[in-house]
Amino acid sequence: MDKPRRNERAGDFPVSLAIAIGTLLARLRSRGFAISATVCTLLVAVLLGQLGTFVIPPLLKSILFGLFVFTIGYRAGPEFFASLSLQTLAQVALSLVMAVSGLAVILIFAHSFQLGPGAAAGCLTQTSMMGTAASALEQLGLSPAVLQQEQANIAAGYAVTYVCGYVLVLLLVPLIAPRRMGVNLKQQAAKLEAALAGTEAEAPAQLLYPKFQARAYRVTTAAGQTVAALEAQIGRRVVIERILRCDRDVESDASTRLELGDEILLAWPSGVVVAATSSIGPEIEGEHVMRSVPGEVLEVFVTARHLHGRTLGEIVKELGEAAHGVFLRTLLRRGHEVPIGPLTRIYVGDVMGLVGLTRDSDRVVHRVGRALRANDRTDTAFLAGGPAVGLLLGLASLSLGSIPLTLGGGGGALVAGLVCGWLRSRRPTMGAFPPAAQQSLIDLGLGGFVAAIGLASGPAAVAAIATHGCMLLGTGIVVTLTPSSSARSLRNRCCA
């Protein structure tokens, strides 16, 4: 047996190098514009592929892509299943219009000009299509030379058309589409901000303050008042968290009456110090009051289906006194921070950052979802079993005449991820998969997969770009604009 060439044994090194360099390049910005880490990694991998013939095992690419799409499904699973209702039919219709119109246009171009599937992935900025196309090619029984050329076409088409699709969307959404629809984005943004901020008076038990502070006071003016009366007098979400009387803790509930000389710990939104001082008494250093207070900052994963789509104001009314003493600091949705206001809607799968005493936070956590502890460990059995089931599901095939229909490995892993994410939201004791681990697996899985595609393509990808570059750019313009224009036309007709 022939001894493998040296550069064929170095496939693991350039994959890691391409991910590292591509990630660093993606951090560079020019006037707010930046290319995604996926495209940068692919371009770096294609350039590294010019140095020799790198052999990347197909199994490695399948595993990386499978873990990527499974994690995407796992993250979206709770929100996906919670959103299945008649109210989402409009979104489903728009999605179908965009998918069908995009597919129709790319099939016309591919048939007319013999283009590869990478153009669709780049024009529609859907990197997962690269994995689906690569998996489909491997199942066609092509010769190694033909398979390598087709994979090179994927890399070339994606690299050229992605930038085109990205730039056109950036121009279309803020500049062209609003003018055609007769919409002023600045005015609409201001209206949305006002709507999220709300105009109604805030109830004492609401969780609507992202910033708060704690101060200690000695009771003089407030002597003889109950906790509830003093909190109502100061207002603005003030909460008496602790009462010390002769260096002993006194239970702090609504009916507790304050006495002269009591030392109390208040938590509130910033900006009410003056009102509190005149109503209670002098502020004190209070280190001994704040010491050993069992407070915590919790990230809570929303799993309560009955809260899905409801506003914060509605949720607070339902929680009632259970929300007393708990502050909502942040709200994350798919890793992005959401503005907080009384009309902000909460969805299953959101992550709420709550601040408060342990006893107060526990009341809210059990009614909203589950706490994401920093020491949560990934359930490896669940993580490995889910993709395995998905890959088996992808092997199933249904024939429609002479056309075999199958989900493929990527589609099966995606379905498995959706189901596993939903199961996790229903049974929090199983399938732990912390958000940080999810993001790491998404970045490494997708980055490793596109790096493997670029390295395997090598010189063939550059040749494909040189041959079809102008055609790919023209295809990118048409395919990018057609789905969005079709969806916009449907929206205008429905709203007319």
N, C-alpha and C positions, 0 to 999 in steps of 0.2 A: 504494500500500500504506500502511495506517495505521501511524503511528509508535507503537512500543510505549510503554505507559505507564511512568512513572518507577519505580513500585514493582515492576513486572514485570522490570525490568533488575537489580534488587538481590538476586536470589535467592542469589547466591554469598555475600554478606555475612551475611545472617541464618543461613545454615547454619553458618558458622564461629562466629558469635556464640552460637548455641544449643549447640554442642558445648562451647565454652569455659565458658559459664555452667552448663550441666548437669554438667560434670565437677567444677566447684568445689562445687556444691550436694551432689554425691554424697559429698564428703569430710566433710560435717557428720554427726555422730553424736549420738544421744541415748540414753544408757544402753546403748550397744553396738548400737543399732539404726540402720541407715542404708539409704536407698533407692539402688538401683543407678544408675550413671551413665546407663544406657540410658533408664530411666524419667524421670529428671530432664531429660535432653536432649529427650525427646519432649514433656514438659509445657512446657518453655521454648519449644520450637518451636511448639507449639499456641498459646501466648500471643502469641508474636511474629506468628503468622499472623493475629491479630486486627487487625494494623495495616494490612493491605492484601492484595491478591492477588499472591502470589509464584509465579512460573512456574519450576518445577524441571524440567529436561529429563529425560524418562524414561531416557535413556541413562546419565545420571549416576547415577541410583538403581540401575540394573542393574549398572554397573561397581562401585560401592561395595559392594553386597550380594554380588556375585560374588567380589570380593577377600576379603571377610570370611569367607565359607563355605569358600573355597579354603584360606585360611590355617588355619582350624579343622581341616579335613581333613588338611592337611600336618602339623600338629602331632600329630594323633592317629594318623596313618597307621602308623608303626612299631609302636606298641603294639597297634593294632587287628588288624593281620595276624598279629603274633606271638601274639595271644591266641586265634586261631581254632583251637580244638581241642575234643575231647569234654568236657573239663573245664569249659568255659565254657557248656555247654548250659543250666545252671540260670540263669545271668545272662541268656542270650538269652530263656529262657522268661519270666522276670520282666519283661524289657523289652517283650516282645510283649503280656503281660497289661496292663501299664500303658498302652501305646500304644493297644491296641484298646479297652480300657474307657474311656479318656479320649476317644477319637474317637467312640465310640458315644454317650456322654453329651452331648458338645457338639453332635453332629448332631441329637439329639433336641431339645435346647433351641433350636438354630438353626432347625429346621423349625417348631417350635411357636410361637416368639416372634419369628421373623424377625430373628435376630441375625446380625451379621457375623463374619468369621473372626478378628477381633482378640481376641475373648473367649477363644478356645482358646489363643492365644499367651500371654495374660496369666495365665489360670488355671493353665496348665502351666509358666509362667515359661520359655517357649521363644521367645525373640525372633526366632529364625530363621524361625518360622512366619509372621511378618509379611511377610518377604521372599517366601516361597513363595506366600502368598495374594495379595500385590500383583502378582507376576509372572503368576499364573493369571488375575487380573482383566484384565490388559492383553491377554491372548490371547483374551478372549471377544468382542472387537469391540464393546464398549459405547460409547455416546455419551460425549463428554467430561463432560457434566454428571452422568450416572449413575456414570461411573468415579470422579469426584471424590467423590461421595457415599459410594460403597462404600469408598474409601480413608479417608474421614473416619470411617466406622464401624469400620474396622480400628484407627485411632488411638484412638478413644473406647473401644472394647472393651478394648484392651490397657491403656490408662492406668488404667481403673477396676479391672479384674480382677487386674492384676499385683500391686498392693499387697495385695489380698485373698489371692491365692495365696501370696504371700511370707510374710505374717503367719501364715496357717494352717499352713504347713509348719514355721515356727519353733515354733509351739505344739504341733503334732502330734508331731514327731520327739523332742524332749527331754521332753515332759510326758505326752502322751496315749498314744502308741504303746508306750513302755516298760511302762506300767502294764497295758495290755491283753495284752502279751506276757509279763508277769511277769518283767521284766528290770530290774535295778538298774544304771543307767548308770555311776554312780561306781565300783561294784565291777567292772563289766566293763572300764571304762577302766583301773583299777588292774591288772587281770589282763593286759590287752593291753600295758601299759607294762612289766610284769614279764617278759612273754614276749619283747618286743622287746629288753629289756636282756640277756636270756639268763642262764643260771646256770652254764654250763660254764666251765672255766678257759680263758682266751684264749691261743691259740697265738702264738709270737713274731712270726709273719709276718702277723698280722691287720691289716686296715685300719679298725679300729673306733674311732678316737679323733678326735672333732671338734675337740679343743683340744690344742695341743702347743707346745713351746718349744725353743729351742736354747741351749746353754751351752758354754763352753770350759773345759778343765781341763788341768793339768800332771800327768803321770803320775809317781806316787811309789809308792803302795801297790800299784798294778796292774802294776808292772814285771814282765815275764816272762810275763804271761798273754796268751793269744790274744784276738783280737777277739770270736770266738764265745763263749769262756768268760766274758769280762767282761760281754757283753750278757746272757748267761744268768744270771750272778750277780746283776746289778742287776734284771733282769726288767722287767716293766711296759712292754714295747715300746720299750726303749731301743735306739737305733741309733747306731753310731759312723760319722759321715758323712765325717770327714776326719782325717788324721793328718799332723802336721808334725814332722819330725825334722831338727834343725839348719837350720830355715827351708826345708826341702825337702819336697814332698809325697811321702808314702809310700802306695802302693796299699792301700786298706782292704778286705780281704776276710776271710772267716771264719778263715783260717789265719794271718793276719798277727800276729806277736808284738810286743807293746808293749815299749818300752825306757824306762829311767829318763830323765826330762826330756822325753819326747815331749809334744807339745801336741795335744790331740784335741778335736774338735767333736762334741757329742752332741745328738741330737734325741730328744724323748720327750714323753709326755703330761705335763701340768703336775702337780706334786705329788711328784716323786721326787728332788728336789735333795739332801736329806739322805742318802739311800741312796747316791747317786752320789758324793758327797764322801768318805764313809768308805771306799768301795770303790776309788776312783781316786787321789785326791789333791786338792790345793787347787784351788778355782775361780779362774780368772784373767779379766782383762778381756776378752781374746780378740778384740779388733777385727781384728787381723791374721789370726787364724784364720778368722774369718767372712767376711773380705773376699774377693771374687772367687769365692765358692762359687756354682756355677751352679745355684741352686735356682729353683723357679718354682711358681706356683699355677695349676693347670689345671682347666678345666671339660671334662669328658669326656662325650660323648654316647654312651650305651650302645647298641650295634648288634649285639652278639654274641647271636644267637638262642638258642644253647645255654645262656646264662645266664638266660634269661627265666624269672621265677618262682622262682628259686633264692635261698636265704638268703645273707647276707654270709658267714656261717661256712663254708658249702659252697663259695662262690666262692673264699675265701681258701685253703682246703685245695687246691683245684684249681690256683690260681696258685702256691702253694708259695713258693720263694725269690724268685720274680719280684716278690712284694709287699713284699720286705724294704726298709725305708727309705721307704715311701710311706704317707702318712696320708690317711684319708678325712675331710675337714673338713665337707662338706655333702652332702646328697642332695636333689635337687629333682625333683618329679614334677608335670608340667603347671604349673610355676611356683610350686608350694607345697612348703615344706620338709618332709621326712619324718624322723621320729625315727630315729636310728642305733643299731643293736644287732646282736648276732650272728644274731638271727632275723629281722632286717629283710629283706624280699624285694626283689630287684632286677628291674626290668622293662625291656624294650627301650623306648627313648624317655626313660628317666631321665637326669638330668644329675648326674654325680658330681663334686664339688669335691675334687681331689687336691692334696696338698702334698708336695714332696720334691725331691731333687736331680734335675736333668734326666735323668741317665742312669738313675736309678731309676724315675722317672715314665714314661719311654718304654717300659720293659719292660711296665708295666701297661696303658698306653694301647692298644698294638697288640693286646692280647688281650681288651680290654673293648669298645672302640669307636673313636671318633675324637675328637681334641681340638678344642674350639671356641676358636679363636684370636680375640683381640680385634680383629685386623685383617681378619677374614673379611669379604668383601664379598658382597652379595646377587647371585646369578646372575640378572640381569634377564631374560635370554633364557628361562631355565627358568621364572621367575616369570610372565612374560607368556604363554609357550607353554602352560603348564599350564591356566590358566583358559580360554584360547582353545579348547583341546581339550574341556574340560568344557562350555563353552557350546555347542559343536557337538553334543556328546553329548546335551545337553538339548533339542535341536531334534528328535531322533528321537522318533517316536510309534508306539505299538502300540495297535490298536483291539481292545477287548474288547466285542464286540457293537456297540452304538451309543456306547459310552463310550471316548473316547480316553485312553490312558495314556501319560504322558510324565514324565520326570524334571524338566523345566523347567530354566531357567538355573541356579537355585540348587542343585538336586539334581545336575546335571551337574558344576558347579564343585566340589561336595563330594566326589563320586566321584573327580574328577581330583586333588583335594588329597590324598585318602587314598593313591592310587597314587603320586603324586609324592613324598610323604613316605616311603613304603615304599622307593621306588627310591633316594632319598637315603641311607636307612639301609643299603642294600645296596651302593651305590656312592658312598662319601663324596666322591669327586672331582667329582661333578656336583651341581648344584642347591643351592649354598650359600644358606642363608636363616637368618641369625643369629636367636636367640630375641628379642633386643631389637627387631629389625625386624618379627618376627612379631607381637609384642604391639602395636607401633605401628600396624600395618596392621589388626589386629583392632579396636582402639579407634577408629581413624579411619573404617574402613569401616562398622562398625556404627553409630557415632555419626552419621556423615554420612547414612547411609540413613534412620535413624529421624527425624533432623532434617528431611530432605526430605519424609518422609511427614507429619510434623506441620505443616510450613509450608504444604504443598499443601492440607491439610485445612482449616486456618484456622477460620472461624466454624462450618463444618459439623460439625467435631468437637465443639465446645462444645454445639451444638444436639443432637447425638446423645447426649452425656452427660446433658443435661437431660431428654431424652425417655426414655432407657432406663437411667438411672443405677441405680435400685433393682433392676430386673430383672437388670442386669449383676452387681450385688453378689450376688444370690441365685444366679445361675448360677456365679459364681466360687466360692462355698462348695461347691456340689455337685460341680462339675467338679474342683476341687482335691482333695477328699477321696475321691472314688470310685476313681481309679487306685491311690492309695497303699493304700486299704483292700483293694482286690482283690488287690494284690500281697502284702499282709501275710497275707491269708487263704490264698493259694496257698502261701506260705512255711510257715505253720503246718501245713497239711495234708501238705506234703512232709516236714516234720521230725517229724510225729507218729508 
